[in-house]
Amino acid sequence: MTEVGAYEAKTHLSQLLDRVARGERVVITKHGVPVAVLAPVGPQTDPERVATELRRFRTGRKLRPIRVRELIDEGRDGN
């Protein structure tokens, strides 16, 4: 991971962003003390797509009727 001073980061932000876009992480320091990290953004999640996948997953699946007492007793048995 590369360390860059705050002044240099401000001066060369565009080049640093290009490096980050290629997967590199850059630590920005102020007077030698790390204060921030420039890192690539992770994969974005589309809430609509997630909801659609959950609906598709649950299609045809049913939970069997279960009583709270059964769950408590099962927890006591250690099963």
N, C-alpha and C positions, 0 to 999 in steps of 0.2 A: 504494500500500500504506500502510495506516494504522499509525502507531507509537503504542503505549500503554505507560505506565509499569507496572511490576509491581504496585504498590499499586492503581492504577486497574483493572488487569486482574483482580485478585482481587475487587475491589469490584463490578465490572460484568461478571463472567464470563458470566452468562446472556445479556446483551445482545450481548456479543462473539461468543458461539457462534451466536446468531441471524444475525449479519452474516456469519459464516464459512459458515453453512449456505446463505446466498444467493450464495456464491461469492467473497466478499471474503477477502483474506489480511491478517492483522494481525501486526505485529512487536511483540513484548513486549521492553521495554528495562528495564535496571536501571542507574540512575544515568546514563542517556543512552546506554548501550552495549547494542546488540541482543543478546539472549540466547536468544530463541525465536521461532518463527513458528507462529501458528495458521493452518492452511490446510484447505480442504475435503479430505475423504477422496476418493481416486480411485475408479474403478470396482472393485468387488470381483470376484475371480476364483474361480469354483467349480471346484475340482480335478476333481470328478466330471464336470462338463460339458465341461471341457477334454479329459479322457481320452476321453469319448464322441465328441467332435468329431475327435480324432486317429484313433480307430479307424475312423470313417466316412470320413475322408480317405484312409486307406491302403487301403481296400477296393478291390480290382481293380487296384492298382498293384503292379508288381514291379520290383525292381532287377535289371538284367542282371548276369550273373556278370562280375566284374572282378578282375584280379589286382593285387596290390600293385605289382608291377613295372611294369604299365601306368600306374598313377598316378604313380610316380616318373618314368618316362620322359616322361609328359605334362607334368609340372612342369618338367622340364629343357628341354622344347621351348618353354615359355612359352605353351602353348595354354590 
